Amino acid sequence: MDLATIEEREYAGKKVFVRVDFNVPLDKNLAITDDTRIVAVIPTIEYLLKKGASLILASHLGRPQGAPSKEFSLKPVALRLAELLRRPVTFADDCIGTEVKKRAEQLKSGDILLLENLRFHPEEEKNDKEFSRSLASLADAYVNDAFGTSHRAHASITGVPFFLIDKAAGFLIKKEVEALSRIQNNPERPLLVIVGGSKASDKIAVLKKLISKIDTVLTGGVVAYTFVKAKNWAVGNSKVDEAAIPNAKEIIRITYKLHNEFHTPLDHLITNKVAEDGDAIFTDRGTVPKGWTGVDIGPQAIEEYRDCISRAKTIFWNGPMGIFEIPKFSKGTIAIAKAVAESNAYTVVGGGDSIAAVHMANVADKISHICTGGGASLEFLEKNSLPGIDVLTLKDTTS
């Protein structure tokens, strides 16, 4: 992909609007519990500052439903970012308006201004033209380094770049695109894809698009139970994505035709109550009896999946094997995380839950690449680009 990056631009004396992904988790005291997404964009910020730019950082946080809320304010992020950079970060109480415009105009080389949550304005998610114009008026150039949000056609992602000729991708997006392109275009074989979690439709759609390129598929979570039902096997009370079943049947048909490996769990951990105090037993086969709910892959499945992982040369993993947030249901997901980390393959992990799993298993440093966006990584693999990346290649601007 011919992606324009910040290394190809000059930024001395320019005000740069940088779309970042600071959608970090906060506890009940509004303290940041995981600053991974902030840390991920530091190289881009430091590079732009070194090149003489002043920065206007913009992000969303959570789902505030288009109205200001202390719960979703980016103020804690400004404080943490200042600590990480060891330099002042000014915080604006809004992202548009006279006061914000004034602050932007006063920026000097090396200054940083973090705008308040973009989603406090409903126009952000509506990709409103005038809202985009207002954001763009703050800056001379645009940089997108928010990979995890680049699949959204929102104002700050696809609207602002139309008004600024000087636009490029940051280092994080460059890194994400290189990793995912390696999987999509030239993977070392065998290519193994592990899909789990609850958002089955999206993942099954990606599998359908890529299935002819994939040598082995391993499934877990709602994705697995959707395929189990597609095989006309019993799933008990396990959650299934009914809308995805036709695609699931088609994928099974194609893999059999190609003689590729496709695996649903050989056995399951099942419970009569999805809670820490629920009874939990293992099945002796890949079906779930009536009245019970599948919450993890079983020991037979773990061993089979480990064997498949050990033989792979390229691995993409998105989605846990079950409800791993409950410790007694987490064994399968943790086992897969460790197996992926111990393999000799080129490994890419995407999606918040999968990332949480590799951290929980203390193996994050052994993964070749960890994607900052689960949904974005899936859409990129399906479509070979994203709206927020496509717009960076457009040369014309809206008047």
Helices and strands as residue ranges (DSSP letters): G 6-8, E 15-19, H 36-40, H 42-50, E 54-58, G 70-72, H 75-85, E 90-91, H 98-105, E 112-114, G 118-120, H 129-136, E 141-144, G 147-149, I 155-159, G 160-163, E 167-169, H 171-185, E 191-195, H 200-210, G 211-213, E 216-219, H 221-230, G 242-244, H 245-258, E 261-263, E 268-271, E 280-282, E 293-297, H 299-311, E 314-318, G 327-329, H 331-342, E 346-350, H 352-360, G 364-366, E 369-370, H 374-383, H 387-390, G 391-393
